Amino acid sequence: LLPAKDDASDDTLLAVADFGVLRVESEVRSRDESVVMNMSDAELLERAYEKYHIDLTGMQVLLVQRGDTWVPQLANTSTPFHIVNKTSLNVQLDKSLRGEGTETLPNFKVKL
């Protein structure tokens, strides 16, 4: 709960942020060197990054007043209280295995 202004008086609007479910997975790669030896340059470049899949599902934001019955509204997809309806976000984050970025490889790549 976040008050819309500094004083938390009875008529202050409150933002209720529900971040839903966060799931983070990393890709498992083969360590078989014979596989690497037969890869193209593009495939080798892809292997220069650890890949993480980040899924945020059921994220929502409601705007309520003190005393409003808002908890049951979290189960709904869209209500008059919602300023951000339930939504999902899927991101792939690629982190360079070389540590600090080089001139040719960025530290991170993000795909939405």
C-alpha positions as CSV (number, residue, x, y, z in Angstrom):
1,L,0.0,0.0,0.0
2,L,1.3,3.4,-1.0
3,P,-0.4,6.6,0.0
4,A,-1.0,9.1,-2.9
5,K,0.3,12.0,-0.8
6,D,2.5,12.5,2.3
7,D,-0.2,12.7,5.0
8,A,-2.1,9.5,5.3
9,S,-5.5,11.1,6.2
10,D,-8.8,9.1,5.9
11,D,-9.5,10.5,2.5
12,T,-6.1,9.7,1.0
13,L,-6.1,7.5,-2.0
14,L,-3.9,4.4,-1.7
15,A,-2.2,2.5,-4.5
16,V,-2.2,-1.2,-3.9
17,A,0.5,-3.0,-5.9
18,D,0.2,-6.7,-6.4
19,F,3.3,-8.1,-8.1
20,G,1.6,-11.5,-8.7
21,V,3.9,-14.4,-9.3
22,L,7.6,-14.1,-10.3
23,R,9.4,-17.0,-12.0
24,V,13.0,-17.0,-13.0
25,E,14.6,-19.8,-15.0
26,S,18.0,-20.2,-16.5
27,E,18.8,-22.2,-19.6
28,V,20.8,-25.4,-19.2
29,R,23.5,-25.9,-21.9
30,S,25.4,-28.9,-23.1
31,R,29.0,-29.0,-21.9
32,D,29.9,-31.4,-24.7
33,E,33.0,-29.8,-26.4
34,S,32.3,-31.7,-29.6
35,V,29.0,-29.8,-30.0
36,V,30.8,-26.5,-29.6
37,M,33.4,-27.4,-32.3
38,N,30.7,-27.8,-34.9
39,M,28.9,-24.5,-34.2
40,S,28.7,-21.6,-36.5
41,D,30.0,-18.1,-35.4
42,A,26.4,-17.0,-34.7
43,E,25.8,-20.0,-32.5
44,L,29.1,-19.4,-30.6
45,L,28.1,-15.8,-30.1
46,E,24.8,-16.9,-28.5
47,R,26.7,-19.2,-26.2
48,A,28.7,-16.2,-24.9
49,Y,25.6,-15.3,-22.7
50,E,23.9,-16.9,-19.8
51,K,20.1,-16.8,-20.6
52,Y,17.5,-16.1,-18.0
53,H,13.7,-16.2,-18.6
54,I,11.8,-14.0,-16.3
55,D,8.0,-14.3,-16.1
56,L,5.9,-11.9,-14.0
57,T,2.2,-13.0,-14.1
58,G,-0.9,-11.5,-12.5
59,M,0.7,-8.1,-11.8
60,Q,-1.9,-5.4,-11.0
61,V,-2.4,-2.0,-9.4
62,L,-5.5,-0.8,-7.7
63,L,-6.3,2.8,-6.5
64,V,-8.5,2.7,-3.3
65,Q,-9.6,4.9,-0.4
66,R,-9.2,3.9,3.2
67,G,-12.1,1.7,4.2
68,D,-12.8,0.4,0.7
69,T,-13.2,-3.4,0.5
70,W,-10.4,-3.9,-2.0
71,V,-8.9,-7.3,-1.0
72,P,-11.7,-9.3,-2.8
73,Q,-11.1,-7.2,-5.9
74,L,-7.6,-8.7,-6.3
75,A,-9.2,-11.9,-7.5
76,N,-10.8,-10.1,-10.4
77,T,-9.2,-9.2,-13.7
78,S,-10.7,-5.7,-14.0
79,T,-12.7,-3.6,-11.6
80,P,-13.3,0.2,-11.1
81,F,-10.5,0.1,-8.6
82,H,-7.9,-1.2,-11.2
83,I,-5.6,1.4,-12.7
84,V,-3.4,-1.4,-14.1
85,N,-5.5,-4.5,-15.0
86,K,-3.9,-7.9,-14.3
87,T,-1.1,-8.3,-16.8
88,S,1.9,-10.4,-17.5
89,L,5.4,-9.6,-18.5
90,N,7.9,-12.0,-20.1
91,V,11.5,-11.0,-20.4
92,Q,14.7,-12.8,-21.6
93,L,17.8,-11.4,-20.0
94,D,21.1,-12.4,-21.5
95,K,24.2,-11.8,-19.3
96,S,27.6,-11.8,-20.9
97,L,29.9,-14.6,-19.6
98,R,32.9,-12.4,-20.2
99,G,32.2,-10.2,-17.1
100,E,32.7,-6.6,-18.0
101,G,31.4,-5.9,-21.5
102,T,33.8,-5.6,-24.4
103,E,33.7,-3.4,-27.4
104,T,32.0,-6.1,-29.3
105,L,29.8,-7.8,-26.6
106,P,27.4,-5.8,-24.4
107,N,27.1,-6.8,-20.7
108,F,23.4,-7.5,-21.0
109,K,20.8,-8.0,-23.7
110,V,17.1,-7.8,-23.0
111,K,14.3,-9.2,-25.1
112,L,10.6,-8.5,-24.3
